[in-house]
Amino acid sequence: MGQNKKIKLYKKKTHGKNNLKWFFIIIFWTLIISFSINSFTELLIPRVNTLSAIILLLFIIFIGVFFDIIGVAVTAADEEPFHSLASRKVKGATWAVYLIRNADRVSNFCNDVIGDIVGIISGATGAAIATNLSAYKFSINKPLIALIISSMIASLTIGGKALGKNFAFTQANNIVYYLGRFLEGILKGKKFKRKRGKDNGGDRKSKLS
């Protein structure tokens, strides 16, 4: 009988003490974004017709799927190719490295914050559409209309994210690269500072300033 050996698994590094700071930052911005978008939709939905509300609902679902793709792509992307691009000063490469090294926070914002907000707003929009449709004196009642619409919202959201995740995994590096180019284009004033880490022989870490 051989002795049981302890298996050491690789443990990814996190931001450590900065996690508490990120906790308060993400709560604050979730509150601001959620309040702003909810207020906008609450004012807009009652003033638009049913067709416009349906188009708005489809757009909201698309936003949720789009950000879910970004969140998955950042966690699945490989950092190594971007170092070569960054050394050649290719536009977007430095931002790509920054995004990958902060994948936990990017994923938290895209998948959790935006995903949950979109879920709440799409549900409220669906309820408003159900109310509008029930006003047309259809033979089916409002609860049944609401049930059908909510089921369609769920199926479109889950189906869209299923397709999006497959695309995000297969095209992760390309997605992160073009996202980096986009961010560099709109945030030209932001620069990165390099500092020595304490682990792994002083690996360099990117910090946005």
N, CA and C of each residue as an Amber inpcrd file, in Angstrom:
protein
   627
   0.8490000  -1.1950000   0.0000000   0.0000000   0.0000000   0.0000000
   0.8820000   1.2420000   0.0000000   0.7380000   2.0670000  -0.9950000
   1.5130000   3.2970000  -1.0520000   0.9180000   4.3680000  -0.1630000
   1.7450000   5.2340000   0.2860000   1.2810000   6.3190000   1.1370000
   0.5710000   7.3700000   0.2880000  -0.4850000   7.9120000   0.8740000
  -1.2180000   8.9740000   0.1740000  -0.3660000  10.2410000   0.1370000
  -0.1850000  10.7570000  -1.0370000   0.6090000  11.9710000  -1.1880000
  -0.2990000  13.1900000  -1.3190000   0.1270000  14.2590000  -0.7110000
  -0.6300000  15.4950000  -0.8260000  -0.4030000  16.1020000  -2.2120000
  -1.4730000  16.4750000  -2.8290000  -1.4000000  17.0760000  -4.1590000
  -1.5150000  18.5880000  -4.0240000  -0.5160000  19.2720000  -4.5130000
  -0.5220000  20.7300000  -4.4750000  -1.0320000  21.2600000  -5.8120000
  -2.1020000  21.9650000  -5.7330000  -2.6890000  22.5470000  -6.9330000
  -2.2880000  24.0100000  -7.0560000  -2.2070000  24.4590000  -8.3080000
  -1.8210000  25.8430000  -8.5720000  -2.8990000  26.7870000  -8.0680000
  -2.4900000  27.7880000  -7.3410000  -3.4140000  28.7680000  -6.8010000
  -3.1630000  30.1260000  -7.4520000  -4.1960000  30.6390000  -8.0960000
  -4.0450000  31.9380000  -8.7560000  -3.9580000  33.0540000  -7.7290000
  -3.2040000  34.0810000  -8.1050000  -3.0580000  35.2270000  -7.2180000
  -4.2700000  36.1430000  -7.3300000  -4.5980000  36.7760000  -6.2090000
  -5.6760000  37.7550000  -6.2000000  -5.1090000  39.0980000  -5.7570000
  -5.9700000  40.0780000  -5.6640000  -5.5140000  41.4090000  -5.2980000
  -5.3560000  41.5900000  -3.7880000  -5.6340000  40.5370000  -3.0190000
  -5.3940000  40.5770000  -1.5800000  -6.1970000  41.6420000  -0.8640000
  -5.4840000  42.5680000  -0.2230000  -6.1300000  43.6000000   0.5800000
  -6.9900000  44.5310000  -0.2690000  -6.6910000  44.6290000  -1.5600000
  -7.4670000  45.5160000  -2.4210000  -8.8710000  44.9850000  -2.6820000
  -9.1270000  43.7280000  -2.3120000 -10.4510000  43.1630000  -2.5390000
 -11.5260000  43.9090000  -1.7650000 -11.2050000  44.3430000  -0.5440000
 -12.1730000  45.0840000   0.2570000 -12.4780000  46.4280000  -0.3820000
 -11.4620000  47.0780000  -0.9070000 -11.6540000  48.3510000  -1.6080000
 -12.5270000  48.1450000  -2.8300000 -12.2450000  47.0710000  -3.5940000
 -13.0380000  46.7630000  -4.7850000 -14.4790000  46.4650000  -4.4060000
 -14.6900000  45.8380000  -3.2470000 -16.0330000  45.5170000  -2.7630000
 -16.8750000  46.7850000  -2.6320000 -16.3220000  47.8170000  -2.0380000
 -17.0680000  49.0680000  -1.8570000 -17.2160000  49.8300000  -3.1770000
 -16.1800000  49.7670000  -4.0150000 -16.2540000  50.4440000  -5.3160000
 -17.3610000  49.8420000  -6.1720000 -17.4110000  48.5000000  -6.2300000
 -18.3840000  47.8470000  -7.0930000 -19.7940000  48.0330000  -6.5590000
 -19.9780000  48.0930000  -5.2450000 -21.2970000  48.3690000  -4.6750000
 -21.7540000  49.7720000  -5.0510000 -20.8340000  50.7340000  -4.9450000
 -21.1700000  52.1260000  -5.2610000 -21.5900000  52.2730000  -6.7230000
 -20.7690000  51.7350000  -7.6380000 -21.0640000  51.8820000  -9.0540000
 -22.2710000  51.0610000  -9.4790000 -22.5040000  49.9210000  -8.8410000
 -23.7110000  49.1550000  -9.1260000 -24.9520000  49.9450000  -8.7580000
 -24.8970000  50.6130000  -7.6130000 -26.0150000  51.4480000  -7.1590000
 -26.2780000  52.5800000  -8.1450000 -25.2070000  53.2610000  -8.5770000
 -25.3560000  54.3920000  -9.4930000 -25.8960000  53.9360000 -10.8490000
 -25.2710000  52.8870000 -11.4150000 -25.6800000  52.4110000 -12.7380000
 -27.0980000  51.8570000 -12.7080000 -27.4020000  51.0500000 -11.6890000
 -28.7250000  50.4480000 -11.5850000 -29.8060000  51.5120000 -11.4210000
 -29.5510000  52.4960000 -10.5670000 -30.5350000  53.5660000 -10.3410000
 -30.7590000  54.3760000 -11.6080000 -29.6800000  54.7000000 -12.3190000
 -29.7830000  55.5230000 -13.5300000 -30.5570000  54.8010000 -14.6270000
 -30.1780000  53.5370000 -14.8910000 -30.8290000  52.7950000 -15.9730000
 -32.2720000  52.4690000 -15.6200000 -32.5300000  52.1010000 -14.3740000
 -33.9080000  51.8090000 -13.9610000 -34.7970000  53.0360000 -14.0600000
 -34.2550000  54.1910000 -13.6670000 -35.0270000  55.4330000 -13.7570000
 -35.3490000  55.7570000 -15.2070000 -34.3490000  55.5570000 -16.0730000
 -34.5380000  55.8360000 -17.4960000 -35.6240000  54.9320000 -18.0990000
 -35.5500000  53.6370000 -17.8020000 -36.5310000  52.7090000 -18.3620000
 -37.9230000  52.9250000 -17.7750000 -37.9940000  53.2730000 -16.4850000
 -39.2920000  53.5270000 -15.8600000 -39.9770000  54.7310000 -16.4900000
 -39.1950000  55.7340000 -16.8880000 -39.7570000  56.9140000 -17.5400000
 -40.0710000  56.6650000 -19.0100000 -39.2600000  55.8130000 -19.6440000
 -39.3830000  55.6200000 -21.0950000 -40.4720000  54.6270000 -21.4720000
 -40.5250000  53.4810000 -20.7980000 -41.4170000  52.3930000 -21.2000000
 -42.8870000  52.8140000 -21.2790000 -43.4210000  53.5280000 -20.2680000
 -44.8450000  53.9060000 -20.3640000 -45.1480000  54.8490000 -21.5280000
 -44.1330000  55.4860000 -22.0840000 -44.3480000  56.4860000 -23.1300000
 -44.1360000  55.9430000 -24.5440000 -43.7820000  54.6830000 -24.6720000
 -43.5390000  54.1120000 -25.9950000 -44.6050000  53.0510000 -26.2930000
 -44.7720000  52.7710000 -27.5840000 -45.7480000  51.7490000 -27.9630000
 -45.1680000  50.3530000 -27.7420000 -46.0040000  49.3540000 -27.9510000
 -45.6020000  47.9740000 -27.6600000 -44.4440000  47.5190000 -28.5350000
 -44.4800000  47.8670000 -29.8290000 -43.4080000  47.4510000 -30.7430000
 -42.0680000  48.0490000 -30.3130000 -42.0650000  49.3280000 -29.9580000
 -40.8330000  49.9820000 -29.5040000 -40.3270000  49.3640000 -28.2110000
 -41.2500000  48.9790000 -27.3250000 -40.8620000  48.3390000 -26.0650000
 -40.2270000  46.9710000 -26.3170000 -40.7530000  46.2420000 -27.2990000
 -40.1800000  44.9310000 -27.6400000 -38.7710000  45.0980000 -28.2120000
 -38.5880000  46.1070000 -29.0850000 -37.2610000  46.3740000 -29.6490000
 -36.2840000  46.7590000 -28.5390000 -36.7450000  47.5920000 -27.6000000
 -35.9030000  47.9820000 -26.4700000 -35.5380000  46.7690000 -25.6240000
 -36.4900000  45.8530000 -25.4300000 -36.2330000  44.6390000 -24.6490000
 -35.1660000  43.7790000 -25.3160000 -35.2650000  43.6140000 -26.6350000
 -34.2640000  42.8330000 -27.3700000 -32.8880000  43.4790000 -27.2770000
 -32.8490000  44.8100000 -27.3040000 -31.5720000  45.5250000 -27.1660000
 -30.9750000  45.3180000 -25.7800000 -31.8150000  45.3420000 -24.7500000
 -31.3530000  45.1230000 -23.3760000 -30.7650000  43.7210000 -23.2320000
 -31.4440000  42.7260000 -23.8010000 -30.9350000  41.3500000 -23.7540000
 -29.5960000  41.2510000 -24.4770000 -29.4890000  41.9300000 -25.6320000
 -28.2360000  41.9330000 -26.3830000 -27.0940000  42.5340000 -25.5610000
 -27.3750000  43.6030000 -24.8250000 -26.3440000  44.2210000 -23.9700000
 -25.8550000  43.2130000 -22.9320000 -26.7670000  42.4720000 -22.3330000
 -26.3790000  41.4680000 -21.3460000 -25.5030000  40.3900000 -21.9420000
 -25.8590000  39.9080000 -23.1320000 -25.0660000  38.8760000 -23.8040000
 -23.7040000  39.4240000 -24.2040000 -23.6690000  40.6580000 -24.6920000
 -22.4190000  41.2920000 -25.1240000 -21.4150000  41.3990000 -23.9780000
 -21.8720000  41.8880000 -22.8310000 -20.9730000  42.0280000 -21.6840000
 -20.5920000  40.6660000 -21.1110000 -21.4720000  39.6920000 -21.2200000
 -21.1290000  38.3430000 -20.7730000 -19.9920000  37.7740000 -21.6180000
 -20.0170000  38.0440000 -22.9200000 -18.9390000  37.6050000 -23.8160000
 -17.6160000  38.2340000 -23.3930000 -17.6400000  39.5300000 -23.0790000
 -16.4070000  40.2160000 -22.6580000 -15.8700000  39.6020000 -21.3640000
 -16.7650000  39.3760000 -20.3880000 -16.3300000  38.8150000 -19.1100000
 -15.7060000  37.4430000 -19.2500000 -16.2910000  36.6020000 -20.0980000
 -15.7500000  35.2570000 -20.3150000 -14.4380000  35.3200000 -21.0840000
 -14.3810000  36.1770000 -22.1100000 -13.1790000  36.2780000 -22.9400000
 -11.9690000  36.7320000 -22.1340000 -12.1580000  37.6580000 -21.2370000
 -11.0440000  38.1690000 -20.4270000 -10.4850000  37.0820000 -19.5190000
 -11.3580000  36.2470000 -18.9720000 -10.8820000  35.1650000 -18.0930000
 -10.2440000  34.0270000 -18.8940000 -10.6410000  33.8510000 -20.1550000
 -10.1260000  32.7470000 -20.9660000  -8.9130000  33.1350000 -21.8050000
  -8.6340000  34.4320000 -21.9500000  -7.5500000  34.8930000 -22.8280000
  -6.1820000  34.5270000 -22.2690000  -5.2250000  34.3770000 -23.1670000
  -3.8420000  34.0580000 -22.8090000  -3.0240000  35.3490000 -22.8140000
  -2.3680000  35.6340000 -21.7070000  -1.6280000  36.8870000 -21.5670000
  -0.3500000  36.9270000 -22.3960000   0.2790000  35.7870000 -22.5780000
   1.6180000  35.7290000 -23.1650000   1.7450000  36.4150000 -24.5350000
   0.8380000  36.1850000 -25.4960000   1.0110000  36.8030000 -26.8170000
   1.0030000  38.3250000 -26.7880000   0.3470000  38.9000000 -25.8030000
   0.2150000  40.3480000 -25.7490000   1.4940000  41.0360000 -25.2670000
   2.3680000  40.2890000 -24.5830000   3.6370000  40.8850000 -24.1750000
   4.4860000  41.2080000 -25.3970000   4.4770000  40.3030000 -26.3590000
   5.2150000  40.5390000 -27.5970000   4.6430000  41.7330000 -28.3510000
   3.3110000  41.8190000 -28.3960000   2.6700000  42.9440000 -29.0820000
   2.9400000  44.2560000 -28.3570000   2.9280000  44.2080000 -27.0220000
   3.1780000  45.4230000 -26.2490000   4.6070000  45.9100000 -26.4180000
   5.5570000  44.9710000 -26.5240000   6.9570000  45.3610000 -26.7220000
   7.1590000  46.0550000 -28.0690000   6.2850000  45.7300000 -29.0360000
   6.3470000  46.3730000 -30.3450000   5.4240000  47.5840000 -30.4060000
   4.8640000  47.9360000 -29.2480000   3.9820000  49.1010000 -29.1170000
   2.7680000  49.0170000 -30.0400000   2.2080000  47.8150000 -30.1640000
   0.9860000  47.6350000 -30.9360000  -0.1850000  48.1970000 -30.1380000
  -1.0070000  48.9810000 -30.7820000  -2.1280000  49.6350000 -30.1070000
  -3.0580000  48.5990000 -29.4800000  -3.3790000  48.8070000 -28.2210000
  -4.3040000  47.9350000 -27.5020000  -3.6590000  46.8020000 -26.7410000
  -2.3860000  46.5050000 -27.0200000  -1.7360000  45.3580000 -26.3870000
  -1.5480000  45.5720000 -24.8840000  -1.1200000  46.7650000 -24.4960000
  -0.9050000  47.0540000 -23.0790000  -2.2130000  46.9910000 -22.3110000
  -3.2550000  47.5100000 -22.9170000  -4.5710000  47.4350000 -22.2880000
  -5.0420000  45.9940000 -22.1740000  -4.7400000  45.1770000 -23.1740000
  -5.1210000  43.7690000 -23.1370000  -4.4680000  43.0610000 -21.9500000
  -3.1720000  43.3370000 -21.7320000  -2.4670000  42.7600000 -20.5850000
  -3.1200000  43.2050000 -19.2840000  -3.4500000  44.4860000 -19.2110000
  -4.0840000  45.0300000 -18.0090000  -5.4270000  44.3460000 -17.7290000
  -6.2210000  44.1500000 -18.7770000  -7.5240000  43.5050000 -18.6170000
  -7.3850000  42.0660000 -18.1450000  -6.4420000  41.3350000 -18.7320000
  -6.2580000  39.9280000 -18.3700000  -5.7640000  39.8090000 -16.9300000
  -4.8560000  40.7010000 -16.5190000  -4.3330000  40.6510000 -15.1500000
  -5.3750000  41.0910000 -14.1230000  -6.4170000  41.7620000 -14.5810000
  -7.5190000  42.1490000 -13.7020000  -8.8020000  41.4240000 -14.1160000
  -8.6430000  40.1930000 -14.5960000  -9.7700000  39.4350000 -15.1380000
 -10.8730000  39.2180000 -14.1090000 -10.5090000  39.0410000 -12.8430000
 -11.5300000  38.8030000 -11.8220000 -12.4620000  39.9970000 -11.6750000
 -11.8730000  41.2090000 -11.7380000 -12.6760000  42.4130000 -11.5820000
 -13.4740000  42.7220000 -12.8560000 -12.8430000  42.5330000 -13.9850000
 -13.5420000  42.7480000 -15.2570000 -14.7240000  41.7880000 -15.3740000
 -14.4990000  40.5260000 -15.0350000 -15.5570000  39.5290000 -15.0850000
 -16.6610000  39.8430000 -14.0840000 -16.2870000  40.2900000 -12.9020000
 -17.2640000  40.6640000 -11.8830000 -18.1750000  41.7760000 -12.3860000
 -17.5630000  42.7810000 -13.0250000 -18.3530000  43.9120000 -13.5280000
 -19.2400000  43.4900000 -14.7010000 -18.6590000  42.7960000 -15.6730000
 -19.3920000  42.4490000 -16.8950000 -20.4470000  41.3650000 -16.6560000
 -20.0540000  40.2800000 -15.9700000 -20.9620000  39.1490000 -15.7940000
 -21.9560000  39.3500000 -14.6590000 -21.4770000  39.9100000 -13.5470000
 -22.3310000  40.0260000 -12.3670000 -23.0930000  41.3500000 -12.3260000
 -22.3570000  42.4670000 -12.3740000 -23.0120000  43.7750000 -12.2420000
 -23.9430000  44.0330000 -13.4260000 -23.3680000  44.0610000 -14.6360000
 -24.1850000  44.3320000 -15.8180000 -25.2100000  43.2230000 -16.0330000
 -24.7970000  41.9670000 -15.8260000 -25.7110000  40.8440000 -16.0170000
 -26.9330000  40.9220000 -15.1140000 -26.7350000  41.2290000 -13.8350000
 -27.8580000  41.3110000 -12.9000000 -28.7430000  42.5160000 -13.1930000
 -28.1160000  43.6480000 -13.5150000 -28.8970000  44.8480000 -13.8360000
 -29.7560000  44.6030000 -15.0730000 -29.1590000  44.0090000 -16.0940000
 -29.8970000  43.7040000 -17.3210000 -31.0520000  42.7460000 -17.0310000
 -30.8180000  41.7590000 -16.1620000 -31.8700000  40.8210000 -15.8090000
 -33.0570000  41.5060000 -15.1500000 -32.7730000  42.4370000 -14.2450000
 -33.8440000  43.1640000 -13.5530000 -34.6120000  44.0540000 -14.5240000
 -33.8630000  44.7670000 -15.3670000 -34.5020000  45.7000000 -16.3020000
 -35.3120000  44.9550000 -17.3610000 -34.7800000  43.8500000 -17.8650000
 -35.5230000  43.0820000 -18.8700000 -36.8160000  42.5190000 -18.2830000
 -36.7680000  42.1240000 -17.0090000 -37.9880000  41.6440000 -16.3510000
 -39.0290000  42.7340000 -16.2150000 -38.5900000  43.9390000 -15.8200000
 -39.5060000  45.0720000 -15.6790000 -40.0800000  45.4820000 -17.0330000
 -39.2320000  45.4620000 -18.0640000 -39.6880000  45.8020000 -19.4110000
 -40.6930000  44.7780000 -19.9160000 -40.4270000  43.4990000 -19.6450000
 -41.3620000  42.4430000 -20.0330000 -42.7070000  42.6050000 -19.3540000
 -42.7010000  43.0040000 -18.0770000 -43.9540000  43.2200000 -17.3520000
 -44.7350000  44.3790000 -17.9640000 -44.0250000  45.4320000 -18.3790000
 -44.6820000  46.5780000 -19.0160000 -45.2920000  46.1830000 -20.3570000
 -44.5730000  45.3370000 -21.1100000 -45.1010000  44.8580000 -22.3920000
 -46.3510000  44.0160000 -22.1720000 -46.3230000  43.1730000 -21.1420000
 -47.4920000  42.3420000 -20.8130000 -48.6970000  43.2210000 -20.4720000
 -48.4540000  44.2920000 -19.7440000 -49.5400000  45.2150000 -19.3980000
 -50.1210000  45.8710000 -20.6430000 -49.2430000  46.2910000 -21.5560000
 -49.6940000  46.9180000 -22.7960000 -50.5080000  45.9490000 -23.6470000
 -50.0250000  44.6890000 -23.7350000 -50.7250000  43.6990000 -24.5490000
 -52.0830000  43.3400000 -23.9560000 -52.1660000  43.2690000 -22.6290000
 -53.4430000  42.9340000 -21.9870000 -54.4770000  44.0310000 -22.1870000
 -54.0000000  45.2500000 -22.4490000 -54.9160000  46.3750000 -22.6800000
 -55.6090000  46.2780000 -24.0290000 -55.1180000  45.4230000 -24.9240000
 -55.7220000  45.2610000 -26.2380000 -56.9070000  44.2950000 -26.2330000
 -57.3220000  43.8750000 -25.0480000 -58.4910000  42.9900000 -24.8960000
 -58.2950000  41.6360000 -25.5880000 -57.0720000  41.0930000 -25.4590000
 -56.8400000  39.7600000 -26.0070000 -57.6370000  38.7330000 -25.2000000
 -57.8270000  37.5910000 -25.8080000 -58.6090000  36.5510000 -25.1430000
 -57.8460000  35.9110000 -23.9820000 -56.5130000  36.0530000 -23.9910000
 -55.7130000  35.5120000 -22.8900000 -55.4940000  36.6010000 -21.8470000
 -55.4310000  36.2140000 -20.5840000 -55.3390000  37.2080000 -19.5220000
 -53.9030000  37.6750000 -19.2910000 -53.7640000  38.7110000 -18.4760000
 -52.4670000  39.3340000 -18.2260000 -51.4660000  38.3800000 -17.5830000
 -51.8230000  37.5970000 -16.5430000 -50.8340000  36.6700000 -15.9500000
 -50.2550000  35.6920000 -16.9530000 -51.0780000  35.2060000 -17.8720000
 -50.5900000  34.2640000 -18.8700000 -49.6560000  34.9490000 -19.8690000
 -50.0150000  36.1720000 -20.2750000 -49.1460000  36.9450000 -21.1670000
 -47.7990000  37.1970000 -20.4940000 -47.8420000  37.6010000 -19.2010000
 -46.6120000  37.8700000 -18.4530000 -45.7520000  36.6130000 -18.3470000
 -46.4070000  35.4530000 -18.1460000 -45.6750000  34.1870000 -18.0440000
 -44.9950000  33.8340000 -19.3680000 -45.7000000  34.0350000 -20.4730000
 -45.1340000  33.7450000 -21.7890000 -43.9540000  34.6610000 -22.0830000
 -44.1130000  35.9530000 -21.7890000 -43.0410000  36.9230000 -22.0670000
 -41.8210000  36.6500000 -21.2030000 -42.0220000  36.3640000 -19.9180000
 -40.8880000  36.0870000 -19.0290000 -40.1430000  34.8310000 -19.4620000
 -40.9020000  33.8280000 -19.9550000 -40.2620000  32.6000000 -20.4460000
 -39.4420000  32.8800000 -21.6950000 -39.9540000  33.7360000 -22.5760000
 -39.2220000  34.1040000 -23.7890000 -37.9650000  34.8910000 -23.4550000
 -38.0550000  35.7880000 -22.4660000 -36.8830000  36.5650000 -22.0330000
 -35.7980000  35.6300000 -21.5040000 -36.2040000  34.6830000 -20.6610000
 -35.2450000  33.7350000 -20.0890000 -34.5840000  32.8890000 -21.1730000
 -35.3910000  32.3910000 -22.1230000 -34.8340000  31.5310000 -23.1700000
 -33.8950000  32.3020000 -24.0890000 -34.2470000  33.5470000 -24.4350000
 -33.3800000  34.3630000 -25.2890000 -32.0800000  34.7160000 -24.5740000
 -32.1860000  35.0420000 -23.2890000 -30.9980000  35.4120000 -22.5100000
 -30.0520000  34.2260000 -22.3530000 -30.5920000  33.0950000 -21.9420000
 -29.7590000  31.9050000 -21.7220000 -29.1950000  31.3830000 -23.0410000
 -30.0380000  31.3580000 -24.0680000 -29.5660000  30.9000000 -25.3700000
 -28.4950000  31.8010000 -25.9440000 -28.7070000  33.1180000 -25.8120000
 -27.7110000  34.0740000 -26.3000000 -26.3900000  33.9480000 -25.5640000
 -26.4460000  33.7590000 -24.2540000 -25.2180000  33.6090000 -23.4750000
 -24.5220000  32.2860000 -23.7650000 -25.2890000  31.2560000 -24.0680000
 -24.6900000  29.9630000 -24.4250000 -23.8850000  30.0910000 -25.7120000
 -24.4720000  30.7460000 -26.7190000 -23.7470000  30.9790000 -27.9680000
 -22.5630000  31.9190000 -27.7400000 -22.8010000  32.9390000 -26.9160000
 -21.7500000  33.9190000 -26.6470000 -20.5510000  33.3240000 -25.9340000
 -20.7960000  32.4190000 -24.9920000 -19.6920000  31.7920000 -24.2570000
 -18.8220000  30.9530000 -25.1820000 -19.4440000  30.2220000 -26.0940000
 -18.6770000  29.4310000 -27.0430000 -17.8040000  30.3430000 -27.9140000
 -18.3800000  31.4360000 -28.3770000 -17.6280000  32.4070000 -29.1660000
 -16.5090000  33.0370000 -28.3420000 -16.8020000  33.3640000 -27.0710000
 -15.8120000  34.0100000 -26.2060000 -14.6210000  33.1050000 -25.9350000
 -14.8640000  31.8150000 -25.7410000 -13.7690000  30.8800000 -25.4760000
 -12.8900000  30.6730000 -26.7080000 -13.5110000  30.5720000 -27.8770000
 -12.7370000  30.3050000 -29.0930000 -12.0330000  31.5430000 -29.6310000
 -12.5780000  32.7240000 -29.3320000 -12.0150000  33.9750000 -29.8530000
 -11.5490000  34.9020000 -28.7310000 -11.1680000  34.3240000 -27.5910000
 -10.8470000  35.1300000 -26.4040000  -9.7650000  36.1650000 -26.6680000
  -8.6430000  35.7520000 -27.2620000  -7.5410000  36.6850000 -27.4920000
  -7.9320000  37.8070000 -28.4520000  -8.6710000  37.4710000 -29.4910000
  -9.1010000  38.4870000 -30.4440000 -10.0550000  39.4900000 -29.8020000
 -10.9770000  38.9850000 -28.9860000 -11.9310000  39.8690000 -28.3070000
 -11.2090000  40.8280000 -27.3730000 -10.2860000  40.2970000 -26.5710000
  -9.5400000  41.1370000 -25.6290000  -8.6700000  42.1450000 -26.3730000
  -8.0860000  41.7190000 -27.4870000  -7.2400000  42.6190000 -28.2800000
  -8.0410000  43.8110000 -28.8080000  -9.1880000  43.5410000 -29.4140000
 -10.0010000  44.6370000 -29.9610000 -10.6210000  45.4830000 -28.8520000
 -10.9180000  44.8630000 -27.7230000 -11.3920000  45.6340000 -26.5700000
 -10.2890000  46.5640000 -26.0700000  -9.0510000  46.0440000 -26.0440000
  -7.9150000  46.8720000 -25.6530000  -7.7060000  48.0420000 -26.5930000
  -7.8410000  47.8100000 -27.8870000  -7.7230000  48.8900000 -28.8770000
  -8.7990000  49.9510000 -28.6570000 -10.0100000  49.4920000 -28.3790000
 -11.1140000  50.4170000 -28.1360000 -10.8620000  51.2710000 -26.8950000
 -10.4440000  50.6200000 -25.8050000 -10.1950000  51.3510000 -24.5620000
  -9.0400000  52.3250000 -24.7060000  -8.0000000  51.9210000 -25.4250000
  -6.8630000  52.8120000 -25.6410000  -7.2800000  54.0140000 -26.4760000
  -8.2230000  53.7970000 -27.3930000  -8.6810000  54.8980000 -28.2320000
  -9.4770000  55.9360000 -27.4700000 -10.2880000  55.4990000 -26.4830000
 -11.1250000  56.4500000 -25.7460000 -10.4890000  56.9170000 -24.4370000
  -9.4280000  56.2240000 -24.0040000  -8.7500000  56.5980000 -22.7570000
  -7.2740000  56.8600000 -23.0330000  -7.0230000  57.7480000 -23.9750000
  -5.6430000  58.0130000 -24.3940000  -4.8020000  58.6300000 -23.2870000
  -5.4560000  59.3140000 -22.3370000  -4.6900000  59.9740000 -21.2840000
  -4.2080000  59.0490000 -20.1910000  -4.7290000  57.8270000 -20.1600000
  -4.3420000  56.8850000 -19.1190000  -3.0330000  56.1920000 -19.4760000
  -2.1370000  56.0770000 -18.5100000  -0.8590000  55.4100000 -18.7160000
  -0.6780000  54.3080000 -17.6830000   0.2110000  53.3860000 -18.0160000
   0.4840000  52.2600000 -17.1260000   1.8420000  52.4250000 -16.4680000
   1.8790000  52.0970000 -15.2140000   3.1460000  52.0760000 -14.4870000
   3.5100000  50.6360000 -14.2030000   4.7880000  50.3250000 -14.2790000
   5.2760000  48.9750000 -13.9800000   5.8920000  48.9730000 -12.5990000
   5.5440000  47.9720000 -11.8160000   6.1770000  47.8470000 -10.5100000
   6.5220000  46.3930000 -10.2590000   7.5280000  46.2020000  -9.4670000
   7.9950000  44.8520000  -9.1760000   7.0980000  44.1910000  -8.1500000
   6.7030000  42.9520000  -8.4500000   5.9220000  42.1840000  -7.4970000
   6.8360000  41.4530000  -6.5330000   6.2680000  40.9660000  -5.4600000
   7.0490000  40.2760000  -4.4420000   7.1710000  38.7840000  -4.7320000
   6.3130000  38.2980000  -5.6170000   6.2850000  36.8600000  -5.8570000
   6.8790000  36.5280000  -7.2020000   7.2280000  35.2420000  -7.3430000
   7.7240000  34.7200000  -8.6080000   8.9200000  35.4930000  -9.1450000
   9.8460000  35.7720000  -8.2860000  11.0980000  36.4090000  -8.7300000
  10.9170000  37.8120000  -9.2410000   9.9140000  38.5050000  -8.7410000
   9.7440000  39.8860000  -9.1370000   9.0600000  40.0520000 -10.4780000
   7.9770000  39.2980000 -10.7020000   7.2220000  39.4650000 -11.9350000
   6.6450000  40.8600000 -11.9810000   6.5840000  41.4130000 -13.1960000
   6.0790000  42.7550000 -13.3440000   4.5540000  42.7510000 -13.3480000
   3.9960000  43.7560000 -12.7370000   2.5440000  43.8960000 -12.6940000
   2.1660000  45.2330000 -13.2820000   1.0200000  45.2620000 -13.9780000
   0.5500000  46.4890000 -14.5820000  -0.3500000  47.2160000 -13.6200000
  -0.1760000  48.5260000 -13.5750000  -1.0450000  49.3470000 -12.7360000
  -1.4880000  50.5500000 -13.5400000  -2.7880000  50.8080000 -13.5340000
  -3.3320000  51.9290000 -14.2970000  -3.2680000  53.1810000 -13.4520000
  -2.7520000  54.2540000 -14.0660000  -2.6610000  55.5170000 -13.3290000
  -3.4540000  56.5940000 -14.0350000
